[in-house]
Each structure stands twice: as C-alpha cells, then as structure tokens.
Amino acid sequence: MAVPVWSVDPRTGKQREQVAVEATAADVDAAVRAAHAARAGLADRAARIALLRAAAEELEAAREEVVAAADAETALGEVRLNGELARTAYQLRAFADEVADGGYLDVVIDHADASLTPPRPDLRRYKIPLGVVAVYAASNFPLAFSVPGGDTASALAAGCPVVVKAHPDHPATSELCAAVLRRAAVRAGLSEDVVTVVHGFDAGVELVKHPLVAAAGFTGSVRGGRALFDAAAARSNPIPFHGELGSLNPVVVTEAAAEERAESIGAGLAGSMTMGCGQFCTKPGLVLAPEGEAGDRLLKALADSVAEAAAGPLLDGRMREAFLAGVRARAELEGVTAPVMAVEGEGRTVGAGFLTVDAERLVSGGPYEVLLEECFGPVTVVARYRDTDEVGEVLAKLPGNLTATLHLGEEEGEREDGTAARLLAELTPLAGRVLVNGWPTGVAVAPAQHHGGPYPATTSTSTSVGATAIERWLRPVVYQDTPPALLPPELREDNPLGLPRRVDGRREG
C-alpha cells in the first residue's frame, strides 16, 4: 500500500497537501538505475557548465513559487528564504565557474625519464567522477543544503548524477526544486534523470545500500547520520559517506575582550544564537565567559537581547518537543541557572533562552556532559571560567565541531605569543573553521571556505561548502606509458582543453 507524503505547516501542525508517496525499494532501484544511465551525458564539461548555469536561472525564475512553498513548510520567513535562494543560485554558478576553470581535475604530468634512479615511466594523472551520488537533504536549509544545494551542485559539477532523499519537513519544496533542476538538464541537452528525488525513511536506507550508488552526502542528526554512515561502511563495497552530523560551536571570550566590549559581545551572541530560531548548524551552543564584573555585564547584555527576541516555530513538532525537553533536562542540573528560560510560546512557538554554569562543573563531567552536546534550537550555555587554564580543561573535553570562535581584546590580537596564541592553538584542533572576533552563523560561499570538522561535526575531512566540495565526488587515476591516441583529452600533450596543470614539477596555466 502506498504511503502518502504530506506537506505540513509547522506553524499549525496541519497537513497542507499530499505531495507524493514514499518510494518503495523498486522505486529507489529505478531512480538509481536511471541516474546511472545518465552518466555519459555528464562527461561533457560544457554540458555540465550549461546545466549548472541553467539551474541557477530556472531557480531564480521560480523564486516566488519556491519561496512561498518553503515558507509554508518551514516557517523560516520570506526574507531569510529569498536570501537562501540567492545563495543557492550563486553556489550553482560558482561550481559552473569551477568546472570551466578545470583546476579541480588536478592534472599532473611527469614525462618519462630514464636517467632517474629508478627510471621513471610516463605518468599522467587526473580525477574522474565516482558515479551516482546519494544526497540526504537537510531540514534547516530547504534550498542551500537540500535538493538544489551544495551536495547536489558539487556532485553534478564533478560529473556525478544525483538521487536526493528529500527531507520530510519540506517535500513540496523538494519536488519544486527537483523540477527546476530537471528542466535545466533538458535545457543543457542532458537527461532529466541526472537529478531524481525520492521520499521516505526506508527509501533513504535502500539508497545508501544500492550497489550502483558510489558515494553519499548527508546533513542532519548524529543518530541518523551515524546509522547511514555505518550502512555505507558495511556494504560489500564500502562507499565514501560525507556526513555533517552535529556541532556545539564553542566560543571563548577573553577577559580583555569582555572588559572592552561586553555589551556588544552579549548582543552579538544573542543575535547569532537566535538566528533562524536557533536552527543553524553553526549556532554557538557553548560560550566560555570570564567570572567577574566584565562577564556579568556580558550576561546582562545577553539577557536583555534574548528577552527581546521574538518567539518562533521550529521546523517540526518533533524538533520542538526535543528542544523543550532538552532545555528542561539541562536547567534541572544542580548549579545551572536560566537567566532567560527557553520556554513554550503561544501556539506552536518557542521562546529563546540561555543557561549559565560554572566551568568547573563541565570539567567534572558526569551529568554535566549533556551541556557539551548540541541542543537544536534557540538556546546556548554560558560557562563562567576563573582563568585560562580552566578554559583549556573545558576545551579538552569537547568533541569535533564545525566552528570555534575566539573573542580577543584589541592588544591581545597584536601579539604572536601569550594568551591569545595559546587559546587559538587549543581551539584549532576542535573545528574546521576558526573565527576571531566574529560569529559563526553564516557560511560564505567562497573558494577558501571549509564547512566541516572533526567527528561528529563531519564523518570526513572534506567540506560541503566552497570550491573544494567537488573533491568529494572524484577519485584520481593515473595513466602510465599510454599511447597518445588513447589518452583522455585532459591528459594529452597539447592540452586541447587548456587546463591548468603541473608538468614535470612546474605549474602551467
């Protein structure tokens, strides 16, 4: 019996419309096989460039309909979603530019040299696509990390067709975006099956197990991501699984920083932790602030700003209940106080809040370890420390994170040694992106960006944002002493595609 997939309004909890039915094992098999058959067309770099640019244009043309559907299913608001759509279109074009540049192929040619010991044969290396990629869409970014998001864009740029397991929180948006990408494929002269969407929990499990799926990208919870990661590793032919699972995103505020600008730090923290109703993967969930008068001023500014934050709905009822239960469990611990308590608001909303605790309790472990776990929603934990040694002891207990932030005093940032350098060195092993005097919410799409981190932030060392995200879906292959007529165009001596490459140790192009 077909299981319906409903679009649900998180503001009311009511079903909006039936969007699709959950995919059966046969449906998943058909989707993967169709994607696998579409690989040949994606081998054409020009076609991939045309696809990505057409996708950006089609997405912008459908802006009104897509944003309306996404807002109805996520309650994230039209302003936020219009910005996310613009970011997604930019990301698609950025990967088109990356394909056009060709540097991602990492072409290396070492000519034969019989004078070396041992003699060197003719070696020519570049990167080729892995095959069909399974993408598991995120709940909190219905565009940028879902059907038309970075995993899909980078996989298509690499030459890999994609089967997306849609997130149940925005199925209607997923279908609209899938139609956008499939129209773009036809415009580019490709099969529309270079992108397909399936729905349902069981479909997601079947997808990661399918023998023709060559890699997977995931953004979501530690529990769900780890289950899929384990399934990918347990296959008879294990596949790469690039998962983003969860992050606490610690912030350290030095005493000098608090003395100089306690009020602005407190207000900035409030804005960052309540952005998107606290549903950003880079939300600062643990803040280490000094004891004393400057730290007190920081907390006062934080309390004032958080108290003024409007209550809002979370992405779905399950997340709302988990958030409220998580806050209650943390607030009930001995020594934990709630200057502003995150509570159930009117209708289906929640209000923002924050908790405070002495840092020494975090060092002691036991029941306080829950304070070192992500609580998805508008809440953060402020731990008051006595000295920087105590900061180091807390940091030593943290798992991997997407980001880590350090707020410094003006003079601290001018010295190559001292407290600032030591704290930065302690934060660096914890995260993939280290910020100074800023806030982690918001991930710029740029070639130098890295959105990843040590486990459980991610299951690999790769990034899901920025130009190098394409590397996840490629593997290197080298041709040795291969006749010129049999070489792929990317590796031929005359460089007919004009690619940047390294030849006998020297950069060209």
TORLO-974807 format. One record per residue (C-alpha): residue number from 0; residue in three letters; x, y, z. Coordinates in Angstrom, 3 decimals. Example, Ala and Ser with C-alpha at 12.3 -4.5 7.8 and 13.67 -1.06 7.14 Angstrom:
R seq type       c1       c2       c3
R   0  ALA   12.300   -4.500    7.800
R   1  SER   13.670   -1.060    7.140
***
This chain:
R seq type       c1       c2       c3
R   0  MET    0.000    0.000    0.000
R   1  ALA    1.370    3.393   -0.989
R   2  VAL    2.355    5.596    1.967
R   3  PRO    1.425    9.251    1.380
R   4  VAL    3.940   12.048    1.825
R   5  TRP    2.301   15.139    3.276
R   6  SER    3.425   18.742    3.339
R   7  VAL    2.844   20.058    6.881
R   8  ASP    2.591   23.649    8.125
R   9  PRO    4.892   23.926   11.184
R  10  ARG    3.014   26.992   12.382
R  11  THR   -0.184   24.975   12.860
R  12  GLY    0.878   21.330   12.626
R  13  LYS   -1.804   20.767    9.981
R  14  GLN   -1.337   18.900    6.728
R  15  ARG   -1.254   21.187    3.693
R  16  GLU   -1.318   18.762    0.789
R  17  GLN   -0.214   15.315   -0.257
R  18  VAL    2.921   15.794   -2.313
R  19  ALA    3.980   12.273   -3.222
R  20  VAL    4.132    8.734   -1.911
R  21  GLU    7.081    7.095   -0.194
R  22  ALA    9.394    5.322   -2.598
R  23  THR    9.496    1.543   -2.491
R  24  ALA   12.672   -0.480   -2.938
R  25  ALA   11.692   -0.900   -6.596
R  26  ASP   11.245    2.867   -6.963
R  27  VAL   14.684    3.519   -5.498
R  28  ASP   16.226    0.924   -7.774
R  29  ALA   14.595    2.516  -10.817
R  30  ALA   15.762    6.007   -9.791
R  31  VAL   19.350    4.891   -9.232
R  32  ARG   19.494    2.932  -12.481
R  33  ALA   18.100    5.885  -14.438
R  34  ALA   20.706    8.160  -12.837
R  35  HIS   23.445    5.647  -13.617
R  36  ALA   22.344    5.588  -17.265
R  37  ALA   22.567    9.397  -17.392
R  38  ARG   26.278    9.459  -16.516
R  39  ALA   27.513    9.559  -20.102
R  40  GLY   25.982   12.959  -20.820
R  41  LEU   27.601   14.476  -17.726
R  42  ALA   31.034   13.517  -19.045
R  43  ASP   30.811   16.621  -21.267
R  44  ARG   32.238   19.545  -19.292
R  45  ALA   30.424   22.083  -21.446
R  46  ALA   27.115   20.358  -20.769
R  47  ARG   27.772   20.415  -17.020
R  48  ILE   28.552   24.104  -17.125
R  49  ALA   25.343   24.743  -19.083
R  50  LEU   23.354   22.617  -16.617
R  51  LEU   24.586   24.457  -13.537
R  52  ARG   24.032   27.892  -15.030
R  53  ALA   20.602   26.925  -16.348
R  54  ALA   19.718   25.576  -12.897
R  55  ALA   20.553   28.940  -11.323
R  56  GLU   18.422   30.742  -13.899
R  57  GLU   15.486   28.346  -13.527
R  58  LEU   15.633   28.613   -9.738
R  59  GLU   15.556   32.398   -9.894
R  60  ALA   12.693   32.305  -12.381
R  61  ALA   10.701   30.108   -9.977
R  62  ARG   11.611   32.258   -6.961
R  63  GLU    8.100   33.305   -5.988
R  64  GLU    6.659   29.788   -6.053
R  65  VAL    9.677   28.158   -4.400
R  66  VAL    9.945   30.712   -1.578
R  67  ALA    6.211   30.536   -0.877
R  68  ALA    6.308   26.744   -0.637
R  69  ALA    9.439   26.755    1.520
R  70  ASP    7.979   29.303    3.918
R  71  ALA    4.735   27.351    4.197
R  72  GLU    6.693   24.201    5.105
R  73  THR    9.489   25.614    7.283
R  74  ALA    8.218   28.935    8.721
R  75  LEU   11.679   30.396    8.088
R  76  GLY   10.233   33.562    6.574
R  77  GLU   10.367   35.025    3.088
R  78  VAL   13.304   37.349    3.797
R  79  ARG   15.514   34.505    5.007
R  80  LEU   14.380   32.194    2.194
R  81  ASN   14.914   34.782   -0.540
R  82  GLY   18.444   35.169    0.743
R  83  GLU   18.906   31.412    0.764
R  84  LEU   17.646   31.147   -2.800
R  85  ALA   20.107   33.824   -3.913
R  86  ARG   22.899   31.961   -2.114
R  87  THR   21.904   28.705   -3.799
R  88  ALA   21.846   30.264   -7.259
R  89  TYR   25.255   31.813   -6.602
R  90  GLN   26.559   28.438   -5.476
R  91  LEU   25.361   26.762   -8.672
R  92  ARG   27.111   29.399  -10.784
R  93  ALA   30.254   29.142   -8.663
R  94  PHE   30.517   25.430   -9.438
R  95  ALA   29.948   26.161  -13.132
R  96  ASP   32.931   28.502  -12.942
R  97  GLU   34.949   25.817  -11.169
R  98  VAL   34.239   23.334  -13.948
R  99  ALA   35.162   25.935  -16.548
R 100  ASP   38.469   26.611  -14.793
R 101  GLY   39.337   22.908  -14.683
R 102  GLY   41.744   23.172  -11.771
R 103  TYR   39.671   20.711   -9.756
R 104  LEU   40.873   17.947  -12.121
R 105  ASP   44.347   18.308  -10.596
R 106  VAL   46.131   17.353  -13.814
R 107  VAL   49.730   16.247  -13.206
R 108  ILE   52.081   15.028  -15.947
R 109  ASP   55.518   13.580  -15.310
R 110  HIS   57.327   12.706  -18.525
R 111  ALA   59.421    9.572  -18.795
R 112  ASP   62.998    9.997  -17.620
R 113  ALA   65.389    7.057  -17.992
R 114  SER   68.189    8.962  -16.252
R 115  LEU   66.472    8.807  -12.851
R 116  THR   67.091    6.061  -10.328
R 117  PRO   64.887    4.169  -10.628
R 118  PRO   63.856    5.195  -14.169
R 119  ARG   60.518    6.999  -14.344
R 120  PRO   57.830    5.973  -16.814
R 121  ASP   55.457    8.472  -18.428
R 122  LEU   52.767    9.209  -15.793
R 123  ARG   49.628   11.300  -16.304
R 124  ARG   47.081   11.780  -13.553
R 125  TYR   43.736   13.497  -13.228
R 126  LYS   40.438   12.958  -11.413
R 127  ILE   37.313   11.226  -12.621
R 128  PRO   33.747   11.129  -11.218
R 129  LEU   32.805    8.354   -8.819
R 130  GLY   29.307    7.676  -10.183
R 131  VAL   25.806    8.074   -8.759
R 132  VAL   25.738   10.184   -5.578
R 133  ALA   23.043    9.852   -2.912
R 134  VAL   22.216   13.171   -1.260
R 135  TYR   20.314   13.333    2.033
R 136  ALA   18.681   16.750    2.310
R 137  ALA   18.851   18.918    5.438
R 138  SER   15.826   20.111    7.412
R 139  ASN   17.037   23.621    8.261
R 140  PHE   18.098   24.764    4.785
R 141  PRO   15.352   23.769    2.321
R 142  LEU   17.357   25.190   -0.593
R 143  ALA   21.066   25.624    0.169
R 144  PHE   21.534   22.183    1.763
R 145  SER   18.688   20.301    0.137
R 146  VAL   17.652   19.336   -3.403
R 147  PRO   19.426   22.195   -5.276
R 148  GLY   22.067   22.669   -2.570
R 149  GLY   25.804   22.296   -2.299
R 150  ASP   25.968   18.496   -2.299
R 151  THR   23.889   18.293   -5.466
R 152  ALA   25.657   21.184   -7.195
R 153  SER   29.143   19.878   -6.425
R 154  ALA   28.246   16.322   -7.458
R 155  LEU   26.828   17.491  -10.793
R 156  ALA   29.908   19.662  -11.289
R 157  ALA   32.068   16.590  -10.748
R 158  GLY   30.083   14.706  -13.386
R 159  CYS   28.044   12.583  -10.986
R 160  PRO   24.266   12.166  -11.335
R 161  VAL   22.331   12.604   -8.097
R 162  VAL   19.455   10.878   -6.346
R 163  VAL   18.182   13.038   -3.488
R 164  LYS   16.376   11.631   -0.490
R 165  ALA   14.068   14.570    0.265
R 166  HIS   13.643   15.766    3.831
R 167  PRO   10.138   15.131    5.199
R 168  ASP    9.897   18.679    6.543
R 169  HIS    9.708   20.236    3.058
R 170  PRO    8.556   17.687    0.470
R 171  ALA    6.651   20.189   -1.687
R 172  THR    9.697   22.466   -1.882
R 173  SER   11.806   19.441   -2.775
R 174  GLU    9.537   18.490   -5.651
R 175  LEU    9.510   22.057   -6.984
R 176  CYS   13.297   22.258   -6.850
R 177  ALA   13.679   18.846   -8.471
R 178  ALA   11.504   20.052  -11.336
R 179  VAL   13.722   23.139  -11.645
R 180  LEU   16.880   21.026  -11.922
R 181  ARG   15.320   18.581  -14.352
R 182  ARG   14.185   21.454  -16.607
R 183  ALA   17.714   22.796  -16.501
R 184  ALA   19.081   19.405  -17.522
R 185  VAL   16.831   19.301  -20.571
R 186  ARG   17.914   22.843  -21.490
R 187  ALA   21.524   21.681  -21.345
R 188  GLY   20.800   18.726  -23.627
R 189  LEU   21.055   16.178  -20.814
R 190  SER   18.712   13.535  -19.482
R 191  GLU   16.439   14.872  -16.766
R 192  ASP   17.400   11.807  -14.728
R 193  VAL   20.714   13.413  -13.799
R 194  VAL   18.657   14.533  -10.754
R 195  THR   15.895   12.495   -9.141
R 196  VAL   14.097   12.814   -5.802
R 197  VAL   12.747   10.017   -3.617
R 198  HIS   10.791   10.245   -0.360
R 199  GLY   10.582    8.130    2.782
R 200  PHE   12.785    6.751    5.561
R 201  ASP   13.007    3.292    4.030
R 202  ALA   13.954    4.852    0.694
R 203  GLY   16.907    6.520    2.378
R 204  VAL   18.134    3.198    3.732
R 205  GLU   17.695    1.484    0.380
R 206  LEU   19.547    4.297   -1.337
R 207  VAL   22.759    4.015    0.666
R 208  LYS   22.779    0.246    0.139
R 209  HIS   22.197    0.305   -3.629
R 210  PRO   25.136   -1.259   -5.479
R 211  LEU   25.186    1.483   -8.137
R 212  VAL   25.419    4.319   -5.586
R 213  ALA   29.075    5.321   -5.397
R 214  ALA   29.061    7.955   -2.611
R 215  ALA   26.719    9.800   -0.270
R 216  GLY   26.358   13.243    1.284
R 217  PHE   24.291   13.845    4.430
R 218  THR   23.331   16.786    6.635
R 219  GLY   21.344   16.019    9.776
R 220  SER   21.437   14.446   13.211
R 221  VAL   24.222   12.410   14.773
R 222  ARG   21.892    9.436   15.228
R 223  GLY   20.557    9.378   11.674
R 224  GLY   23.869   10.207   10.054
R 225  ARG   25.786    7.610   12.020
R 226  ALA   23.269    4.896   11.063
R 227  LEU   23.706    5.700    7.368
R 228  PHE   27.483    6.030    7.750
R 229  ASP   27.615    2.556    9.292
R 230  ALA   25.424    1.183    6.498
R 231  ALA   27.728    2.704    3.872
R 232  ALA   30.746    1.112    5.551
R 233  ALA   29.019   -2.276    5.951
R 234  ARG   28.360   -2.712    2.227
R 235  SER   30.255   -5.433    0.392
R 236  ASN   31.812   -2.491   -1.492
R 237  PRO   32.002    0.329    1.095
R 238  ILE   31.468    3.823   -0.253
R 239  PRO   32.531    7.304    0.897
R 240  PHE   29.954    8.865    3.217
R 241  HIS   30.353   12.591    3.744
R 242  GLY   28.087   13.392    6.675
R 243  GLU   27.551   16.569    8.682
R 244  LEU   26.102   15.339   11.975
R 245  GLY   26.157   17.980   14.704
R 246  SER   28.202   20.747   16.280
R 247  LEU   28.408   22.705   19.541
R 248  ASN   30.481   25.553   18.008
R 249  PRO   32.288   26.763   21.151
R 250  VAL   33.065   30.426   21.767
R 251  VAL   35.773   31.700   24.107
R 252  VAL   35.629   35.304   25.337
R 253  THR   38.824   36.520   26.968
R 254  GLU   38.671   38.773   29.996
R 255  ALA   40.203   41.619   27.995
R 256  ALA   37.533   41.282   25.308
R 257  ALA   34.766   41.302   27.919
R 258  GLU   36.228   44.371   29.601
R 259  GLU   36.433   46.263   26.303
R 260  ARG   33.098   45.376   24.718
R 261  ALA   30.940   43.201   26.985
R 262  GLU   27.722   44.781   25.747
R 263  SER   28.408   44.308   22.042
R 264  ILE   29.571   40.724   22.577
R 265  GLY   26.431   39.926   24.553
R 266  ALA   24.175   41.440   21.899
R 267  GLY   26.118   39.729   19.094
R 268  LEU   25.848   36.374   20.813
R 269  ALA   22.090   36.815   21.189
R 270  GLY   21.735   37.588   17.501
R 271  SER   23.813   34.588   16.487
R 272  MET   22.164   32.019   18.769
R 273  THR   18.611   33.103   17.893
R 274  MET   19.176   33.453   14.128
R 275  GLY   16.713   31.238   12.303
R 276  CYS   15.196   30.376   15.692
R 277  GLY   18.490   28.751   16.688
R 278  GLN   18.314   26.210   13.872
R 279  PHE   21.660   26.903   12.198
R 280  CYS   24.251   24.133   12.268
R 281  THR   26.787   26.813   13.240
R 282  LYS   24.814   28.218   16.189
R 283  PRO   27.122   28.929   19.162
R 284  GLY   25.962   26.371   21.724
R 285  LEU   28.673   26.831   24.378
R 286  VAL   30.261   30.111   25.416
R 287  LEU   33.145   30.402   27.864
R 288  ALA   32.971   33.818   29.546
R 289  PRO   35.040   35.099   32.473
R 290  GLU   33.821   35.425   36.019
R 291  GLY   33.746   38.936   37.443
R 292  GLU   32.258   42.311   36.603
R 293  ALA   33.032   42.267   32.867
R 294  GLY   31.488   38.827   32.457
R 295  ASP   28.456   39.983   34.416
R 296  ARG   27.987   42.882   32.005
R 297  LEU   28.195   40.470   29.076
R 298  LEU   25.478   38.282   30.587
R 299  LYS   23.290   41.319   31.289
R 300  ALA   23.517   42.401   27.649
R 301  LEU   22.839   38.840   26.503
R 302  ALA   19.803   38.560   28.788
R 303  ASP   18.380   41.878   27.586
R 304  SER   18.769   40.946   23.923
R 305  VAL   17.495   37.365   24.271
R 306  ALA   14.451   38.552   26.233
R 307  GLU   13.569   40.821   23.314
R 308  ALA   13.879   38.046   20.693
R 309  ALA   10.555   37.081   19.190
R 310  ALA    9.270   33.562   19.783
R 311  GLY    9.040   31.428   16.656
R 312  PRO    8.124   27.962   15.415
R 313  LEU   10.707   25.245   14.928
R 314  LEU   10.855   23.205   11.746
R 315  ASP    8.523   20.496   13.009
R 316  GLY    6.732   19.274   16.118
R 317  ARG    9.280   16.558   16.854
R 318  MET   12.119   19.095   16.957
R 319  ARG   10.027   21.388   19.155
R 320  GLU    9.402   18.688   21.740
R 321  ALA   13.044   17.599   21.689
R 322  PHE   14.169   21.201   22.192
R 323  LEU   11.867   21.848   25.147
R 324  ALA   12.778   18.541   26.779
R 325  GLY   16.477   19.203   26.231
R 326  VAL   16.324   22.646   27.824
R 327  ARG   14.397   21.314   30.832
R 328  ALA   16.880   18.490   31.392
R 329  ARG   19.808   20.902   31.333
R 330  ALA   18.108   23.520   33.536
R 331  GLU   17.349   20.913   36.225
R 332  LEU   21.029   20.171   36.846
R 333  GLU   22.394   21.431   40.160
R 334  GLY   24.306   24.666   39.705
R 335  VAL   22.697   25.502   36.344
R 336  THR   20.674   28.704   36.211
R 337  ALA   18.466   30.178   33.493
R 338  PRO   18.640   33.997   33.411
R 339  VAL   16.223   33.751   30.474
R 340  MET   14.423   30.421   30.230
R 341  ALA   13.682   28.992   26.805
R 342  VAL   10.007   28.125   27.068
R 343  GLU    6.994   27.009   25.124
R 344  GLY    5.417   30.022   23.440
R 345  GLU    1.950   30.704   22.141
R 346  GLY    0.621   28.340   19.531
R 347  ARG    3.485   26.131   18.387
R 348  THR    6.302   28.606   19.028
R 349  VAL    9.253   28.532   21.407
R 350  GLY   10.986   31.407   23.138
R 351  ALA   14.771   31.783   23.223
R 352  GLY   16.819   31.474   26.384
R 353  PHE   20.213   30.660   27.816
R 354  LEU   21.708   28.780   30.737
R 355  THR   24.720   29.517   32.905
R 356  VAL   27.013   27.205   34.853
R 357  ASP   30.428   27.335   36.472
R 358  ALA   33.074   25.977   34.113
R 359  GLU   34.432   23.693   36.831
R 360  ARG   31.210   21.652   36.678
R 361  LEU   31.793   20.982   32.978
R 362  VAL   35.290   19.763   33.814
R 363  SER   33.858   17.377   36.430
R 364  GLY   31.834   15.519   33.767
R 365  GLY   29.084   13.143   34.893
R 366  PRO   25.581   14.571   34.371
R 367  TYR   27.084   17.856   33.148
R 368  GLU   28.322   16.232   29.957
R 369  VAL   24.878   16.869   28.466
R 370  LEU   25.811   20.564   28.458
R 371  LEU   28.543   19.685   25.959
R 372  GLU   26.015   18.261   23.493
R 373  GLU   24.140   20.225   20.827
R 374  CYS   20.605   21.299   21.725
R 375  PHE   18.966   22.201   18.406
R 376  GLY   17.021   25.437   18.821
R 377  PRO   17.373   28.938   20.336
R 378  VAL   19.415   28.209   23.463
R 379  THR   23.057   28.399   24.480
R 380  VAL   25.092   27.562   27.573
R 381  VAL   27.407   30.161   29.109
R 382  ALA   30.128   28.645   31.291
R 383  ARG   31.882   31.084   33.650
R 384  TYR   35.600   30.393   33.991
R 385  ARG   38.129   31.559   36.599
R 386  ASP   41.270   31.510   34.458
R 387  THR   42.521   30.378   31.063
R 388  ASP   43.734   27.068   32.473
R 389  GLU   40.105   26.244   33.238
R 390  VAL   39.195   27.226   29.672
R 391  GLY   41.739   24.717   28.396
R 392  GLU   40.318   21.997   30.633
R 393  VAL   36.826   22.543   29.214
R 394  LEU   38.044   22.648   25.628
R 395  ALA   39.874   19.362   26.172
R 396  LYS   36.513   17.679   26.822
R 397  LEU   34.837   18.851   23.618
R 398  PRO   34.163   16.687   20.551
R 399  GLY   34.750   17.916   16.991
R 400  ASN   32.926   20.983   15.723
R 401  LEU   32.226   22.887   12.544
R 402  THR   33.417   26.152   14.078
R 403  ALA   35.290   27.558   17.063
R 404  THR   35.368   31.264   17.925
R 405  LEU   37.726   33.430   19.963
R 406  HIS   36.897   36.963   21.100
R 407  LEU   40.024   38.928   21.955
R 408  GLY   40.921   42.299   23.370
R 409  GLU   42.467   44.780   20.952
R 410  GLU   46.029   44.393   22.228
R 411  GLU   45.769   40.607   22.517
R 412  GLY   45.415   40.329   18.773
R 413  GLU   48.679   42.175   18.184
R 414  ARG   50.959   39.663   19.933
R 415  GLU   52.325   36.483   18.370
R 416  ASP   52.631   34.811   21.766
R 417  GLY   50.733   34.941   25.010
R 418  THR   47.165   34.058   25.963
R 419  ALA   45.555   34.673   22.573
R 420  ALA   48.012   32.470   20.705
R 421  ARG   47.608   29.676   23.259
R 422  LEU   43.813   29.787   23.127
R 423  LEU   43.838   29.831   19.340
R 424  ALA   46.115   26.793   19.345
R 425  GLU   43.721   24.982   21.693
R 426  LEU   40.680   25.825   19.548
R 427  THR   42.185   24.913   16.179
R 428  PRO   42.131   21.096   16.637
R 429  LEU   38.429   21.291   17.518
R 430  ALA   36.977   22.747   14.330
R 431  GLY   37.180   23.190   10.591
R 432  ARG   36.662   26.969   10.735
R 433  VAL   38.214   29.139   13.448
R 434  LEU   36.885   32.691   13.834
R 435  VAL   38.327   35.668   15.683
R 436  ASN   36.041   38.479   16.913
R 437  GLY   33.060   37.318   14.864
R 438  TRP   30.095   34.962   14.978
R 439  PRO   29.882   31.592   13.219
R 440  THR   26.342   31.724   11.866
R 441  GLY   26.549   32.319    8.147
R 442  VAL   28.879   30.353    5.874
R 443  ALA   30.263   32.326    2.935
R 444  VAL   30.370   30.522   -0.416
R 445  ALA   33.995   31.091   -1.408
R 446  PRO   36.935   29.081   -2.746
R 447  ALA   38.741   29.237    0.611
R 448  GLN   35.729   28.157    2.669
R 449  HIS   35.735   24.987    4.756
R 450  HIS   32.486   23.712    6.234
R 451  GLY   33.393   20.563    8.102
R 452  GLY   35.332   19.466   11.135
R 453  PRO   36.465   16.571   13.318
R 454  TYR   33.862   13.924   14.171
R 455  PRO   30.977   14.210   14.969
R 456  ALA   30.831   17.522   13.112
R 457  THR   31.556   15.556    9.948
R 458  THR   32.480   11.990    9.061
R 459  SER   35.278   13.004    6.684
R 460  THR   37.864   15.748    6.335
R 461  SER   36.074   17.299    3.356
R 462  THR   33.975   20.453    3.091
R 463  SER   30.372   20.753    1.923
R 464  VAL   30.730   24.467    1.081
R 465  GLY   33.222   26.118   -1.242
R 466  ALA   35.035   25.080   -4.380
R 467  THR   36.808   22.086   -2.868
R 468  ALA   33.457   20.427   -2.070
R 469  ILE   33.697   18.967   -5.571
R 470  GLU   36.637   16.789   -4.486
R 471  ARG   34.303   14.513   -2.508
R 472  TRP   32.857   13.034   -5.685
R 473  LEU   36.092   12.415   -7.596
R 474  ARG   38.900    9.891   -7.499
R 475  PRO   42.390   10.112   -9.030
R 476  VAL   43.503    7.817  -11.831
R 477  VAL   46.930    7.705  -13.476
R 478  TYR   47.793    6.513  -16.999
R 479  GLN   51.256    5.025  -17.398
R 480  ASP   53.055    4.820  -20.760
R 481  THR   49.730    5.158  -22.547
R 482  PRO   49.764    5.798  -26.318
R 483  PRO   48.783    9.434  -27.009
R 484  ALA   45.801    8.456  -29.155
R 485  LEU   44.302    6.557  -26.200
R 486  LEU   44.735    9.275  -23.613
R 487  PRO   41.682   11.272  -22.448
R 488  PRO   41.746   14.861  -23.776
R 489  GLU   42.539   16.183  -20.298
R 490  LEU   45.922   14.415  -20.335
R 491  ARG   47.092   14.920  -23.903
R 492  GLU   50.388   16.622  -24.554
R 493  ASP   48.958   19.562  -26.500
R 494  ASN   46.435   20.315  -23.708
R 495  PRO   43.492   20.794  -26.125
R 496  LEU   41.146   21.829  -23.292
R 497  GLY   43.509   24.499  -21.982
R 498  LEU   43.528   23.091  -18.434
R 499  PRO   45.790   24.271  -15.643
R 500  ARG   48.257   21.509  -14.868
R 501  ARG   51.627   20.647  -13.380
R 502  VAL   54.151   19.269  -15.846
R 503  ASP   57.462   17.868  -14.611
R 504  GLY   57.050   19.790  -11.385
R 505  ARG   56.158   23.144  -12.950
R 506  ARG   52.764   24.822  -12.957
R 507  GLU   51.199   25.655  -16.301
R 508  GLY   48.070   27.677  -16.921
***
